[in-house]
Amino acid sequence: MPQAQQLLQQHFGFSQFRPGQQQAIDTLLAGQSAAAIFPTGSGKSLCYQLPALALPHLTLVISPLLALMQDQLAFLHSKGIPAATIDSTQSYDESQAVMNAARAGQLKVLMISVERLKNERFRRFIGQVPLSLLVVDEAHCISEWGHNFRPDYLKLPRYCQQLNIPQVLLLTATATPKVIEDMASKFAIPSGNIVTTGFYRANLDLSVEAVAPEQREATLLRYLDTRRHRPGIIYVTQQQTAEVLASKLAAAGHKVSAYHAGLEHPQRQGIQQRFMAGQLDLIVATIAFGMGVDKADIRLVVHYDLPKSVENYSQEIGRAGRDGQPSECLVMANLANRSVLENFVYGDTPERAGIERVLEEIAQAGNQWELMGNALSKASNIRPLPLRTLLVYLEMAGVIEPQYSYFAEVKFKLLVEVSELLARFQGERRVFLEALLAHSPKGRTWYQADFEALYQAYGAERNRAMAAIEYLADRGLVELQSKQMTEVYRVHQPLPPMEALAQQLLQQFEQKELSEVQRIEQMLALLQAPDCLSHALAHYFGDGQAPTACGHCSACRHQPAQLQPMPELPLPEPATVQSWLQPLQQTITNQCHTALTATLAARFLVGLPSPWLTQVKARQLTGYGALAEVPYAQVRQLASQCLT
């Protein structure tokens, strides 16, 4: 019996592979890299779980969400596969135990977030562990053309080289042909090693119904009344909508809970567990819910608000009917929250002045630039995610090159007496430890490491000092705390003309903005597909195998949705807008030492957060978010008129 087949039966209890699985697994077991693009719920995870058992060293899995990791770990443990995660919820002792198990070769799978690789201590640790395979889950995040671009994913190919990982597996359920080509090229995966199984789901009934905003609640109650006790997810855009709608459904006798990112982690976990166990029938959720929720019998997925994109729609309906049984997916569509979706896009484009502020910092830094992300975000008024994107653009333009990152503040507390600590070491190591203590100013109980002073006095590099402190922490001799992540970049000289560079970067953001707005247009076109919704969805993802008429969608039932334009909302009088903006103008001038721009005023009026608006507590001012449902271009024009 071939090795893969034997492992499949022995560890997973399956007699045969699902479509595409064996091809991806065989490619990995032959020592090559692969990409697997399978629909949600069709067994992508097995493509790394099985090879992890056969490969000699550790498999490192990059996963975007903690909930996803926890579910995957529970599954691996249930199959007797040694696996662990290092994440932000763990205590120091817990993460140390995982590291020790990995060093000892006791783990087959380690799951982390991509951000973990920026951690100085983690990189030092993982560099000591032999690795067989890097798995990138939700791999579309690496592509700028993907629907969920995450700049830190762009660094994965370089991490892969630095850690000498011989093979890569890319996994995603939602990637267009352009995105697949982009992400595979970044890891030099040949087209023959890309496995795509198609996006058509024969068991999903897809309906789009045009429902006016004020009619949605009554329509949903009627819809659910004939489908009681069928597990389902109702997707909404905003947290408040989730809370209000869940209360209305509970009053109508449904076992339901709201779920969104505003809830504490233990609360979210509890809600998810109750849903998985069948104690709740319905979850009213923002898109924070769903990733990694492997409940096979979800029968209903309802979009109360418009999905963000075709990719989001595909991913969210993909949570229905994973057991292959008939399941229903309904979009209650109208154009009311189209402006809200578009406004989120506009909030991610930095102003030119913010870009220039970042470039000034780089120019003043000389050959080496030390960046504290939070401080620069506040100084430039660029939100953290767009700021990361800007840094990636600068890397791609050859202006900066990341070197390493470190914690600006490293503190440690002795858990034994100084004399007992020093007595454990002899010769030069003891002398070094004495120097480290001597050059780490002590408060009441905590020492603060001064690496520069140690280097000047003793000639010891920061790396050696950090390794020593971590060694002591591993053995329970000190407690270690590290704060304020600082990223160090090399600045390539000479710098290009700054004015032209600022304009080029702004154009890149504007191109991305245009692409995201077009994504909303593509989603609206798909929902109004005149012929077959299933075919239109598969075609969007480059799947030519789907039937041209599925027979189980609203278009095939001769009920295609036609969404009517919303009536134009009346704008407030300029005098009213001026009365809203005047207090904001004063606080921005006083606290941020700059004039209020039309762009920042527009973001205030549509309720888009930014570092400066957060700093001046703009949410508490009258007018914040008052024009959230008005198209951004109109609001910006109005703000411009009121500021002149």
ABEGO torsion letter per residue (X at the ends): XBAAAAAAAAAAGBABBBBGAAAAAAAAAAGBBBBBBBBBGAGAAAAAAAAAAABABBBBBBBABAAAAAAAAAAAAAAGBBBBBBBAABBAAAAAAAAAAAAAGABABBBBBAAAAABAAAAAAAAABBBABBBBBGAAAABAABAABBAAAAAAAAAAAAAGBABBBBBBABBBAAAAAAAAAAAGBBAAABBBAEABBAABBBBBBBBBAAAAAAAAAAAAAAABGBBBBBBBABAAAAAAAAAAAAAAGBBBBBBBAABBAAAAAAAAAAAAAGABABBBBBAABGBGBBBAABABBBBABBBABAAAAAAAAAABGAAGBBBBBBBBBBAAAAAAAAAAAAAABBBAAAAAAAAAAAAAAEABBBBBAAAAAAAAGBBAAAAAAAAAAAAAAGABBBABBBBABBBBBBABBAAAAAAABBEAAAAAAAAAAAABBBBAABBBBBAAAAAAAAGBBAAAAAAAAAAAAAAGABBBBBBGBBBBBBBBOBBBBAAAAAAAAAAAAAAAAAAAAAAAAAAAAAAABABBAAAAAAAAAGBAABBABAGABAAAAGBBBBBBBBBBBBBBBAAAAAAAAAAAAAAAAAAAGBBBBAAAAAAAAAGBBBAAAAAAGAAABBGBGAAAABBAAAAAAAAAAAAX
